[in-house]
Amino acid sequence: MSLTHRDVATVGIGGPVGSGKTSLLTALVPELREQGLDVGVIANDILTQEDADVLRERFAGVVPEDLVAGVETGACPHTGIREDPSMNLQQIDSFLAEHPELDLVLVESGGDNLAATFNPELADYSLYVISVAEGEDIPRKRGPGVVDCDLLVVNKTDLAPHVGVDLNVMERDANGVRDGPVVFTNCKDETNIDEVLTHVRDGVLFA
Ligand SMILES: Nc1nc2c(ncn2[C@@H]2O[C@H](COP(=O)(O)OP(=O)(O)OP(=O)(O)O)[C@@H](O)[C@H]2O)c(=O)[nH]1
């Protein structure tokens, strides 16, 4: 199959397990649709279609069912896709075969598949999602996702008082280790989701 993914803009969404990637997608996609954009979604999971199933259900009536897909990446070190983006590129190709009008494909993954999500062959723009509940010191540990992504999303701001995190310290540290933008979100009440949306649109569609 020829890979024609460059006919559509792509956004990679990575981050540790449970940081809020699926929740961010859940908040973002209806907004993108409301702005008239045709969107496809790919969820990378180690051995299941769980995230894709959840998203298909959440996007019922918003995104056609065949534009929400799961890529099973494999768990074992020699079969996991690691930095190989080909399964995701093939999925984007399948989307485009049926929906040539697509404007944007969002690709969610985490853990071991981070390198695939952030591979420039796959993602034109990268979001890295961390959670306040992982601790105040995550930004200053200078992980590659935190430093190198196009947009750093610090999610679950509502939990800060419960886990003893000072958001001002996280913001100072995040801006100290990276040049790009940082947005603090709460996916539960959709605080600052519009700001993420603006960065994605500016970064990938009007770049
Ligand atoms: N309090 C709070 N909880 C959140 C927020 N965002 C997500 N959650 C919760 O955190 C949990 C994990 O969220 P997900 O969106 O599934 O995280 P994920 O990064 O997609 O997880 P994996 O796909 O398993 O890596 C869920 O119970 C969400 O409801 C937030 O902003 N605040």
The ligand as an SDF file (V2000), in Angstrom:
LIG
                    3D

 32 34  0  0  0  0  0  0  0  0999 V2000
   -9.4260   14.9650   38.2110 N   0  0  0  0  0  0  0  0  0  0  0  0
   -9.1400   14.8100   36.9130 C   0  0  0  0  0  0  0  0  0  0  0  0
   -9.1530   13.5810   36.3730 N   0  0  0  0  0  0  0  0  0  0  0  0
   -8.8580   13.4640   35.0540 C   0  0  0  0  0  0  0  0  0  0  0  0
   -8.5310   14.5840   34.2350 C   0  0  0  0  0  0  0  0  0  0  0  0
   -8.2580   14.1290   32.9920 N   0  0  0  0  0  0  0  0  0  0  0  0
   -8.4200   12.7980   33.0180 C   0  0  0  0  0  0  0  0  0  0  0  0
   -8.7840   12.3860   34.2600 N   0  0  0  0  0  0  0  0  0  0  0  0
   -9.0580   11.0140   34.7240 C   0  0  0  0  0  0  0  0  0  0  0  0
   -7.8220   10.3020   34.7200 O   0  0  0  0  0  0  0  0  0  0  0  0
   -8.0340    8.9280   34.3480 C   0  0  0  0  0  0  0  0  0  0  0  0
   -7.1440    8.5710   33.1400 C   0  0  0  0  0  0  0  0  0  0  0  0
   -7.5570    9.3960   32.0550 O   0  0  0  0  0  0  0  0  0  0  0  0
   -7.3780    8.9240   30.5460 P   0  0  0  0  0  0  0  0  0  0  0  0
   -7.8650   10.0280   29.6950 O   0  0  0  0  0  0  0  0  0  0  0  0
   -7.9580    7.5620   30.3550 O   0  0  0  0  0  0  0  0  0  0  0  0
   -5.7920    8.8210   30.4800 O   0  0  0  0  0  0  0  0  0  0  0  0
   -4.8880    8.2130   29.3010 P   0  0  0  0  0  0  0  0  0  0  0  0
   -3.6250    8.9960   29.3270 O   0  0  0  0  0  0  0  0  0  0  0  0
   -5.6420    8.2120   28.0330 O   0  0  0  0  0  0  0  0  0  0  0  0
   -4.6800    6.7480   29.8170 O   0  0  0  0  0  0  0  0  0  0  0  0
   -4.0610    5.4840   28.9680 P   0  0  0  0  0  0  0  0  0  0  0  0
   -4.7490    5.4760   27.6240 O   0  0  0  0  0  0  0  0  0  0  0  0
   -4.3940    4.3080   29.8210 O   0  0  0  0  0  0  0  0  0  0  0  0
   -2.5860    5.7490   28.8870 O   0  0  0  0  0  0  0  0  0  0  0  0
   -9.5210    8.7960   34.0590 C   0  0  0  0  0  0  0  0  0  0  0  0
  -10.1380    8.2810   35.2110 O   0  0  0  0  0  0  0  0  0  0  0  0
   -9.9650   10.2280   33.7900 C   0  0  0  0  0  0  0  0  0  0  0  0
  -11.3250   10.4570   34.1100 O   0  0  0  0  0  0  0  0  0  0  0  0
   -8.5260   15.8910   34.8560 C   0  0  0  0  0  0  0  0  0  0  0  0
   -8.2270   16.9180   34.2390 O   0  0  0  0  0  0  0  0  0  0  0  0
   -8.8210   15.9320   36.1880 N   0  0  0  0  0  0  0  0  0  0  0  0
  1  2  1  0
  2  3  2  0
  2 32  1  0
  3  4  1  0
  4  5  2  0
  4  8  1  0
  5  6  1  0
  5 30  1  0
  6  7  2  0
  7  8  1  0
  8  9  1  0
  9 10  1  0
  9 28  1  0
 10 11  1  0
 11 12  1  0
 11 26  1  0
 12 13  1  0
 13 14  1  0
 14 15  2  0
 14 16  1  0
 14 17  1  0
 17 18  1  0
 18 19  2  0
 18 20  1  0
 18 21  1  0
 21 22  1  0
 22 23  2  0
 22 24  1  0
 22 25  1  0
 26 27  1  0
 26 28  1  0
 28 29  1  0
 30 31  2  0
 30 32  1  0
M  END
$$$$
